[in-house]
Amino acid sequence: MDTSQQPPVGPRGATTAAAWGLAPCPVVVADPCGGVVEANAAAAALFPDAITGARLEDVVPEWIADAHTRLRGLVPAPRDRGDGAIVHGAVGDRTFEAHPTRTDGGHVVWWLVDDTDRRVAEDALRAERERAAFLAGASSALLSSLNVERCMEVTAELAAEHLADAAVIVAPPRGRKIPLTLCGPDGAVVHRTVTDDVRQLPGLSEALRGFPPVPSRWIDPAGVPGWAVPEGFTEPVGSAVVTPLPGHGVPAGALILLRSSRRAAFTESEEIFARLFASRAGAAMSAARMYAEQAAITATLMRELLPPRLHAVHGVEFAGRYRPAGLAERVGGDFYDVHPAAEEGQESLVVLGDVCGKGLEAAVLTGKIRNTVQALLPLADDHQRLLGLLNGALMNSHHTRFATLAMASVVRRAGLVRLRVTSAGHPAPLIVRADGAVEQAATRGTLIGAFWDVSSTTVSIDLAPGETCLFFTDGITEARGGPLGDEFFGTGRLETALAECAGMPAEAVVEHIQMLAAQWVGRGGHDDMATVAITAPHHAHLSAVNGRTRGRYTG
């Protein structure tokens, strides 16, 4: 068919090209056989060979020619909108959408809409969404652990997987030692410590001090030192980024990103994105490091506040148990100590106390009382004087809390354990005899830290073998529970339980009392509970070592 003889047509059978001839977008009209009928000025500028009579496949990109073939019915179209399938593709460095419409004469008008800018914007938006999603996921992964080493490992793994071929985390130097965490292309994380000069890599020394990063283009890839390259990174370094890891007040380290020479160098936008990631990683590592430091400080201070482990001293059994009021607490307002005598025949001092309140604030005053008593040990022979000095120390402090105290000077003589017991506002100790009879020590006194003048009475008690003197805090007797959950454990139940402990070792006594109190409370709340048992053992006797040295008590 001689298409040159056909009059120019417009869409939907118009007999003039005015509808598309003046269109700002390229328009090409083709007949069913694939011949070019007409092209407007914009199309002629885009396809110079698109003249009347030319074959469409010879003058337009293949993706338009294929779409025209499918539209003629020779090949089924993948999708159809309106008059035909909308397709898109590239023409040079631009991208277009081709919209076909049919005319009444059977021709197809291809309207080409330049969507390059829209696609660039869509790609940029998609990339930003992916980056935002990555940063959100990275933040969750980094904040899931407060372990410094784990945070460094996660940072290296994420950076090597998403930002570069390899990543190195440089922790703040410890003297001449520089801790490194490296992750290569294989994803394996390695920890290493080096003593090299950080100034070998441009920008690293500044990054470790928190200064802004140097541009990647300033870093010579060939100058990256070997200690900063993971073992699995076998190809030459093509580009590198060094950026600080900002922390809370002080830098948390530095991040090194490496790409091989076969990949494109880091762009400016990629460097900026690396800094965003580094800021999140630095905050997480700094938080983990602060937590580790605070945990170490807390553990050190807590070690001094925890009740000691008691054992036999000079032929006398000592045992203690402590249960804090809160499940998450390890210390509170109840405390006990045993200060062993320096030599056989001298008195050991046992102290059990209860500070008003519970939790950490009470534990602080507990520590002060224990330290003060430790300092006053040379005066332990005189209980009244010791209590007076301790009371003065508390009255002169900034604390507004008071405390109750019970103490005993203990020594073993002639097969008996002799005690001098004094109470300062504290429940009087209970004594269980070998036959199961339970007695209350006849001692009382003024609580400590409330009044300037304190008074107390001291009583002497002898324990025969198998007998026990039990010190306890009001957390035992005031433990609220039972069938209805509102009844005190009480002194009566405590005496009954203690009577069952006649002849038991000190460890068994405190374990039994604490178990019964815990069962009584059940899952309910309770105050701090502390118990200390002083027991005269059944078979302890004084024996000489090698028949010559000074005797000691043995079981």
C-alpha positions as CSV (number, residue, x, y, z in Angstrom):
1,M,0.0,0.0,0.0
2,D,1.3,3.4,-0.9
3,T,1.1,5.3,2.3
4,S,2.2,8.5,0.8
5,Q,-1.1,8.8,-1.0
6,Q,-3.0,8.6,2.3
7,P,-4.1,11.9,3.8
8,P,-2.7,12.7,7.2
9,V,-5.0,11.6,9.9
10,G,-5.4,12.3,13.5
11,P,-6.6,10.1,16.4
12,R,-10.1,8.7,16.1
13,G,-10.3,9.3,12.4
14,A,-9.7,13.0,12.2
15,T,-8.7,14.2,8.7
16,T,-6.2,16.6,9.9
17,A,-3.0,16.3,11.9
18,A,-3.8,19.3,14.0
19,A,-4.8,17.2,17.0
20,W,-1.3,15.7,17.2
21,G,0.8,17.8,14.9
22,L,1.1,20.6,17.4
23,A,1.4,18.2,20.4
24,P,4.5,19.0,22.6
25,C,5.3,15.3,22.9
26,P,6.6,13.1,20.0
27,V,3.8,11.5,18.0
28,V,4.3,8.8,15.3
29,V,1.4,7.5,13.2
30,A,1.9,4.0,11.7
31,D,-0.3,1.8,9.5
32,P,-1.2,-1.8,10.4
33,C,1.6,-3.1,8.2
34,G,4.2,-1.2,10.2
35,G,4.8,1.7,7.9
36,V,5.3,5.2,9.1
37,V,2.4,7.4,8.0
38,E,3.3,10.7,9.7
39,A,5.4,12.1,12.6
40,N,5.1,15.5,14.2
41,A,8.1,17.9,14.7
42,A,8.9,16.5,18.2
43,A,9.0,13.0,16.8
44,A,11.1,14.0,13.8
45,A,13.7,15.6,16.2
46,L,13.7,12.4,18.3
47,F,13.7,10.0,15.3
48,P,15.2,11.8,12.3
49,D,14.6,8.8,10.0
50,A,10.9,8.7,10.8
51,I,9.6,9.9,7.4
52,T,6.5,8.8,5.6
53,G,6.9,5.4,4.0
54,A,9.7,4.3,6.3
55,R,9.5,1.0,8.1
56,L,8.7,1.6,11.8
57,E,11.1,-1.0,13.1
58,D,13.9,0.8,11.2
59,V,13.4,4.2,12.7
60,V,12.2,3.6,16.3
61,P,13.6,1.6,19.2
62,E,12.8,-2.1,19.2
63,W,10.5,-1.9,22.2
64,I,8.1,0.4,20.2
65,A,8.2,-1.7,17.1
66,D,7.5,-4.9,19.1
67,A,4.6,-3.2,20.8
68,H,3.2,-2.1,17.4
69,T,3.5,-5.7,16.2
70,R,1.6,-7.0,19.2
71,L,-1.1,-4.3,18.7
72,R,-1.7,-5.5,15.2
73,G,-2.8,-8.9,16.6
74,L,0.2,-10.8,15.4
75,V,1.4,-11.4,19.0
76,P,-0.9,-11.2,22.1
77,A,-0.4,-8.0,24.1
78,P,0.7,-8.4,27.7
79,R,-1.8,-5.9,29.0
80,D,-4.3,-3.5,27.5
81,R,-5.5,-0.1,28.5
82,G,-7.9,1.8,26.3
83,D,-7.0,1.3,22.7
84,G,-3.8,-0.8,23.3
85,A,-0.9,-1.7,25.5
86,I,1.1,1.1,27.2
87,V,4.8,0.4,27.0
88,H,7.9,2.2,28.1
89,G,11.6,2.1,27.4
90,A,14.7,4.2,26.7
91,V,15.5,6.4,23.8
92,G,19.1,7.5,24.2
93,D,19.6,8.7,27.8
94,R,15.9,9.4,28.3
95,T,12.9,7.2,29.1
96,F,9.5,7.4,27.5
97,E,6.0,5.9,27.9
98,A,4.3,5.1,24.6
99,H,0.5,5.3,24.6
100,P,-1.2,3.9,21.4
101,T,-4.6,5.0,20.1
102,R,-6.4,3.6,17.0
103,T,-7.9,5.6,14.3
104,D,-11.1,4.7,12.3
105,G,-8.9,4.0,9.3
106,G,-7.0,1.3,11.3
107,H,-3.8,3.4,11.8
108,V,-2.1,3.6,15.2
109,V,-1.0,6.8,16.8
110,W,1.9,6.4,19.2
111,W,2.1,9.2,21.8
112,L,5.5,9.3,23.5
113,V,5.6,10.9,26.9
114,D,9.0,11.7,28.4
115,D,8.9,10.3,32.0
116,T,12.6,10.5,32.7
117,D,12.3,13.0,35.5
118,R,9.4,11.2,37.1
119,R,11.3,7.9,37.0
120,V,14.4,9.5,38.4
121,A,12.3,11.0,41.2
122,E,10.7,7.6,41.8
123,D,14.0,5.9,41.9
124,A,15.3,8.5,44.4
125,L,12.2,8.1,46.6
126,R,12.5,4.3,46.5
127,A,16.2,4.5,47.4
128,E,15.5,6.9,50.3
129,R,12.7,4.6,51.5
130,E,15.1,1.6,51.4
131,R,17.7,3.6,53.3
132,A,15.2,4.7,55.9
133,A,14.1,1.1,56.3
134,F,17.7,0.0,56.6
135,L,18.4,2.6,59.3
136,A,15.3,1.7,61.2
137,G,16.3,-2.0,61.1
138,A,19.9,-1.2,62.0
139,S,18.8,0.8,65.0
140,S,16.6,-2.0,66.2
141,A,19.5,-4.5,65.8
142,L,22.0,-2.3,67.4
143,L,19.8,-1.4,70.4
144,S,18.8,-5.0,71.0
145,S,21.9,-5.6,73.0
146,L,23.8,-3.6,75.7
147,N,26.9,-5.7,75.2
148,V,29.7,-3.6,73.7
149,E,31.4,-6.4,71.8
150,R,28.0,-7.5,70.3
151,C,27.2,-3.9,69.2
152,M,30.6,-3.7,67.4
153,E,29.9,-7.0,65.7
154,V,26.5,-6.0,64.5
155,T,27.8,-2.7,63.2
156,A,30.6,-4.4,61.2
157,E,28.1,-7.0,59.8
158,L,25.5,-4.4,58.7
159,A,28.1,-2.1,57.2
160,A,29.9,-4.9,55.3
161,E,26.6,-6.2,53.9
162,H,24.8,-3.0,53.0
163,L,27.3,-0.2,52.6
164,A,30.6,-1.7,51.4
165,D,32.5,-4.9,50.7
166,A,34.3,-4.9,54.1
167,A,34.0,-2.9,57.3
168,V,36.3,-2.3,60.3
169,I,35.3,-0.9,63.7
170,V,38.1,0.9,65.5
171,A,37.4,1.2,69.2
172,P,39.0,4.0,71.2
173,P,42.7,3.1,71.9
174,R,43.7,1.7,75.2
175,G,47.2,3.1,75.5
176,R,49.1,1.8,72.5
177,K,46.6,-1.0,71.9
178,I,43.8,-0.5,69.3
179,P,40.9,-2.9,69.5
180,L,39.5,-3.7,66.0
181,T,36.4,-5.6,64.8
182,L,36.6,-6.6,61.2
183,C,34.0,-8.1,58.8
184,G,34.9,-9.1,55.3
185,P,32.9,-10.1,52.2
186,D,32.3,-13.5,53.7
187,G,30.4,-12.0,56.7
188,A,32.8,-13.5,59.2
189,V,33.5,-11.2,62.2
190,V,37.0,-11.1,63.7
191,H,38.3,-9.3,66.8
192,R,41.8,-8.2,66.7
193,T,44.1,-5.8,68.7
194,V,47.0,-4.0,67.0
195,T,49.6,-1.5,68.2
196,D,50.1,0.3,64.9
197,D,50.0,4.0,64.4
198,V,46.5,5.1,63.5
199,R,47.9,8.0,61.5
200,Q,48.9,5.6,58.8
201,L,45.3,5.9,57.5
202,P,44.3,9.5,56.6
203,G,41.4,10.8,58.7
204,L,41.4,7.9,61.2
205,S,43.2,9.8,64.0
206,E,40.8,12.7,63.6
207,A,37.8,10.4,63.5
208,L,38.8,8.8,66.8
209,R,38.9,12.2,68.3
210,G,35.4,13.0,67.0
211,F,36.4,15.4,64.2
212,P,34.4,15.5,60.9
213,P,35.4,12.9,58.3
214,V,37.7,13.7,55.4
215,P,36.2,13.1,51.9
216,S,36.7,9.7,50.4
217,R,38.5,11.1,47.4
218,W,41.3,12.4,49.7
219,I,42.1,8.8,50.8
220,D,44.5,6.9,48.6
221,P,43.2,3.3,48.5
222,A,46.7,2.0,48.0
223,G,47.7,3.6,51.3
224,V,45.2,1.7,53.4
225,P,47.4,-0.3,55.9
226,G,47.2,-4.0,56.0
227,W,46.0,-4.2,59.6
228,A,42.8,-2.3,58.5
229,V,41.9,-4.9,55.8
230,P,40.0,-8.1,56.8
231,E,41.7,-11.4,55.8
232,G,38.8,-12.3,53.5
233,F,39.3,-9.1,51.5
234,T,41.6,-10.4,48.7
235,E,41.1,-7.9,46.0
236,P,42.8,-4.5,45.8
237,V,41.1,-1.7,47.7
238,G,39.4,0.6,45.3
239,S,38.0,3.3,47.6
240,A,37.7,3.8,51.4
241,V,35.6,5.9,53.8
242,V,36.6,6.8,57.3
243,T,33.9,8.3,59.5
244,P,33.7,8.9,63.3
245,L,31.2,7.0,65.5
246,P,29.7,9.8,67.6
247,G,29.0,8.8,71.2
248,H,27.5,10.4,74.3
249,G,30.0,13.2,75.0
250,V,33.0,11.3,73.8
251,P,33.6,9.5,70.5
252,A,32.7,5.8,70.5
253,G,35.3,5.0,67.8
254,A,35.6,5.1,64.1
255,L,34.1,3.2,61.1
256,I,36.2,2.2,58.1
257,L,34.4,1.1,54.9
258,L,36.3,-0.6,52.1
259,R,35.3,-1.3,48.5
260,S,37.2,-3.4,46.0
261,S,38.6,-1.9,42.8
262,R,36.0,-3.7,40.7
263,R,33.2,-1.6,42.2
264,A,32.4,2.0,41.8
265,A,33.9,4.4,44.3
266,F,31.8,5.9,47.1
267,T,29.6,8.7,46.0
268,E,29.0,11.8,48.0
269,S,25.5,10.7,48.9
270,E,26.8,7.3,50.0
271,E,29.3,8.9,52.2
272,I,26.6,11.0,53.8
273,F,24.5,7.9,54.3
274,A,27.5,6.2,55.9
275,R,27.7,9.0,58.4
276,L,24.0,8.6,59.3
277,F,24.5,4.9,59.9
278,A,27.7,5.7,61.9
279,S,25.8,8.1,64.2
280,R,23.3,5.4,65.1
281,A,26.0,2.8,65.6
282,G,28.1,5.2,67.7
283,A,25.1,6.0,69.9
284,A,24.4,2.3,70.5
285,M,28.0,1.5,71.2
286,S,28.3,4.4,73.5
287,A,25.2,3.4,75.4
288,A,26.5,-0.2,75.7
289,R,29.8,1.1,76.9
290,M,28.2,3.3,79.5
291,Y,26.0,0.5,80.7
292,A,29.1,-1.8,81.0
293,E,30.9,0.8,83.1
294,Q,27.9,1.5,85.3
295,A,27.3,-2.3,85.7
296,A,30.9,-2.7,86.8
297,I,30.7,0.1,89.3
298,T,27.4,-1.2,90.6
299,A,28.8,-4.7,91.0
300,T,31.8,-3.4,92.9
301,L,29.7,-1.3,95.3
302,M,27.1,-4.1,95.6
303,R,29.8,-6.6,96.6
304,E,30.4,-4.5,99.7
305,L,26.7,-4.3,100.5
306,L,25.8,-8.0,100.1
307,P,25.6,-10.1,103.3
308,P,28.7,-12.2,103.9
309,R,28.9,-16.0,103.7
310,L,29.2,-17.3,107.3
311,H,31.1,-20.3,108.5
312,A,32.3,-21.9,111.7
313,V,34.7,-19.7,113.8
314,H,36.7,-21.0,116.7
315,G,34.4,-24.0,117.4
316,V,31.1,-22.1,117.0
317,E,28.8,-22.5,114.0
318,F,27.5,-19.4,112.3
319,A,25.0,-19.3,109.5
320,G,22.9,-16.5,107.9
321,R,20.3,-16.1,105.2
322,Y,18.9,-13.0,103.6
323,R,16.0,-12.5,101.3
324,P,15.4,-8.9,99.9
325,A,12.0,-7.4,99.6
326,G,12.0,-7.1,95.8
327,L,12.7,-9.8,93.3
328,A,14.9,-7.5,91.3
329,E,16.9,-6.3,94.4
330,R,19.9,-7.9,95.9
331,V,20.4,-5.6,98.9
332,G,18.1,-3.8,101.2
333,G,17.7,-2.5,104.8
334,D,18.5,-5.8,106.6
335,F,22.1,-6.8,107.2
336,Y,24.3,-9.0,109.4
337,D,28.0,-9.5,109.9
338,V,30.2,-11.8,111.9
339,H,33.6,-10.3,113.0
340,P,35.8,-13.2,114.0
341,A,38.0,-13.0,117.0
342,A,41.7,-12.8,116.2
343,E,42.6,-15.6,118.5
344,E,41.1,-18.6,120.3
345,G,39.4,-17.7,123.6
346,Q,38.6,-14.1,122.4
347,E,35.0,-13.0,121.6
348,S,33.7,-12.8,118.1
349,L,31.1,-10.1,117.4
350,V,27.8,-10.9,115.7
351,V,25.7,-8.0,114.5
352,L,22.2,-8.1,112.9
353,G,20.3,-5.0,112.0
354,D,17.3,-3.5,110.2
355,V,17.3,-0.1,108.7
356,C,14.0,1.8,108.3
357,G,12.8,1.3,104.7
358,K,14.0,-1.0,102.0
359,G,15.7,-0.9,98.7
360,L,18.8,0.9,97.6
361,E,18.4,4.0,99.9
362,A,18.2,1.7,102.9
363,A,21.1,-0.3,101.7
364,V,23.3,2.9,101.6
365,L,22.7,3.5,105.3
366,T,23.2,-0.2,105.9
367,G,26.7,0.1,104.4
368,K,27.4,3.1,106.6
369,I,26.4,1.2,109.8
370,R,28.4,-1.8,108.8
371,N,31.5,0.3,108.2
372,T,31.1,2.2,111.4
373,V,30.7,-1.0,113.4
374,Q,33.8,-2.3,111.7
375,A,35.7,0.8,112.8
376,L,34.4,0.4,116.4
377,L,35.5,-3.2,116.8
378,P,38.2,-2.3,119.4
379,L,35.3,-1.2,121.6
380,A,33.2,-4.3,121.1
381,D,33.7,-5.5,124.7
382,D,31.4,-2.6,125.8
383,H,28.1,-3.0,123.9
384,Q,26.6,0.2,125.4
385,R,29.6,2.4,124.5
386,L,29.7,0.9,120.9
387,L,26.0,1.6,120.5
388,G,26.3,5.1,121.8
389,L,29.1,6.0,119.4
390,L,27.2,4.4,116.5
391,N,24.1,6.4,117.4
392,G,26.1,9.6,117.5
393,A,27.5,8.9,114.0
394,L,24.0,8.4,112.6
395,M,22.5,11.4,114.4
396,N,25.3,13.6,112.9
397,S,24.8,12.3,109.3
398,H,22.4,13.7,106.7
399,H,20.3,10.5,106.9
400,T,16.9,10.8,108.4
401,R,16.4,7.0,108.8
402,F,16.8,5.0,112.0
403,A,17.8,1.4,112.6
404,T,17.4,-1.4,115.1
405,L,20.3,-3.6,116.1
406,A,21.0,-6.8,117.9
407,M,24.5,-7.9,118.7
408,A,26.2,-10.8,120.5
409,S,29.8,-11.3,121.7
410,V,30.4,-15.1,121.3
411,V,33.2,-17.3,122.6
412,R,33.5,-21.1,123.3
413,R,34.7,-22.1,126.7
414,A,34.6,-25.4,128.6
415,G,32.4,-27.1,126.0
416,L,29.8,-24.3,126.1
417,V,29.2,-21.4,123.8
418,R,28.8,-18.2,125.8
419,L,27.0,-15.2,124.5
420,R,26.6,-11.6,125.7
421,V,23.5,-10.4,123.8
422,T,22.3,-6.8,123.5
423,S,19.3,-5.4,121.7
424,A,18.9,-1.8,120.5
425,G,15.2,-1.6,119.6
426,H,15.4,-4.9,117.8
427,P,13.3,-8.1,118.4
428,A,15.0,-10.2,121.1
429,P,16.8,-13.3,119.9
430,L,15.2,-16.8,120.5
431,I,17.1,-19.7,122.0
432,V,16.2,-23.3,121.3
433,R,17.4,-25.8,123.8
434,A,18.5,-29.4,123.2
435,D,15.1,-30.6,124.4
436,G,13.2,-28.3,122.0
437,A,12.2,-25.7,124.5
438,V,12.3,-22.1,123.1
439,E,13.3,-19.1,125.2
440,Q,13.4,-15.4,124.5
441,A,16.5,-13.5,125.5
442,A,15.7,-10.9,128.1
443,T,17.3,-7.9,126.4
444,R,15.9,-4.6,125.2
445,G,17.1,-1.2,124.2
446,T,16.6,2.1,122.3
447,L,16.7,2.1,118.5
448,I,19.7,3.7,116.8
449,G,19.6,7.1,115.0
450,A,16.4,8.5,116.4
451,F,17.3,9.9,119.9
452,W,20.5,11.4,121.2
453,D,20.5,9.3,124.3
454,V,20.3,5.5,123.9
455,S,20.1,2.8,126.5
456,S,20.2,-1.0,126.4
457,T,20.5,-4.1,128.6
458,T,22.9,-6.9,128.0
459,V,22.2,-10.5,129.0
460,S,24.5,-13.6,129.1
461,I,23.4,-16.8,127.6
462,D,25.1,-20.2,127.6
463,L,24.5,-22.7,124.7
464,A,25.1,-26.4,125.3
465,P,26.0,-28.6,122.4
466,G,23.1,-28.8,119.8
467,E,21.5,-25.6,121.1
468,T,21.0,-22.5,118.9
469,C,20.4,-18.8,119.4
470,L,18.5,-17.3,116.5
471,F,18.7,-13.6,115.5
472,F,16.0,-12.4,113.1
473,T,14.4,-9.2,111.7
474,D,10.8,-8.2,111.8
475,G,10.5,-9.3,108.1
476,I,10.1,-12.8,109.4
477,T,7.5,-12.2,112.1
478,E,5.6,-9.6,110.1
479,A,5.5,-11.7,106.9
480,R,1.9,-11.4,105.8
481,G,0.3,-14.5,104.2
482,G,-1.5,-17.6,105.2
483,P,-4.7,-19.0,103.8
484,L,-6.3,-15.6,103.4
485,G,-3.1,-13.7,102.7
486,D,-3.6,-11.2,105.4
487,E,-2.2,-12.9,108.6
488,F,1.2,-12.3,110.1
489,F,3.6,-15.2,110.5
490,G,4.1,-14.0,114.1
491,T,6.4,-14.9,116.9
492,G,4.3,-17.9,117.9
493,R,4.8,-19.6,114.6
494,L,8.5,-18.7,114.6
495,E,8.9,-20.3,118.1
496,T,7.1,-23.4,116.9
497,A,9.2,-23.7,113.8
498,L,12.4,-23.1,115.9
499,A,11.4,-25.8,118.3
500,E,11.5,-28.3,115.4
501,C,15.2,-27.3,114.8
502,A,16.5,-28.6,118.1
503,G,19.8,-30.3,117.6
504,M,20.1,-29.1,114.0
505,P,23.3,-27.4,112.5
506,A,23.2,-23.7,112.1
507,E,22.8,-23.9,108.3
508,A,19.8,-26.1,108.6
509,V,18.1,-23.8,111.2
510,V,18.3,-20.7,109.0
511,E,17.3,-22.6,105.9
512,H,14.2,-24.1,107.7
513,I,13.1,-20.7,109.1
514,Q,13.5,-18.9,105.7
515,M,11.7,-21.7,103.9
516,L,8.6,-21.6,106.2
517,A,8.4,-17.8,106.0
518,A,8.6,-17.9,102.2
519,Q,5.9,-20.6,102.1
520,W,3.7,-18.5,104.4
521,V,4.1,-15.4,102.2
522,G,3.6,-17.2,98.9
523,R,3.6,-14.8,96.0
524,G,2.7,-11.9,98.1
525,G,4.9,-8.9,99.0
526,H,7.1,-8.9,102.0
527,D,9.8,-6.9,103.8
528,D,13.5,-7.8,103.8
529,M,14.0,-11.1,105.8
530,A,17.3,-11.8,107.6
531,T,18.2,-14.6,110.0
532,V,21.5,-15.5,111.8
533,A,21.9,-18.7,113.8
534,I,24.6,-19.2,116.4
535,T,24.9,-22.9,117.3
536,A,27.1,-24.9,119.7
537,P,28.1,-27.9,117.7
538,H,27.7,-31.4,119.1
539,H,31.2,-32.8,118.6
540,A,33.6,-29.9,118.4
541,H,36.6,-30.3,120.6
542,L,40.0,-28.6,121.0
543,S,42.9,-30.6,119.5
544,A,46.6,-30.0,119.0
545,V,48.2,-30.0,115.6
546,N,51.1,-32.4,115.3
547,G,51.0,-32.7,119.1
548,R,52.9,-29.5,119.6
549,T,51.2,-26.5,118.1
550,R,48.4,-24.5,119.7
551,G,45.0,-26.3,119.8
552,R,42.1,-25.5,117.5
553,Y,38.5,-26.6,117.4
554,T,37.6,-29.4,115.0
555,G,34.5,-31.3,114.1
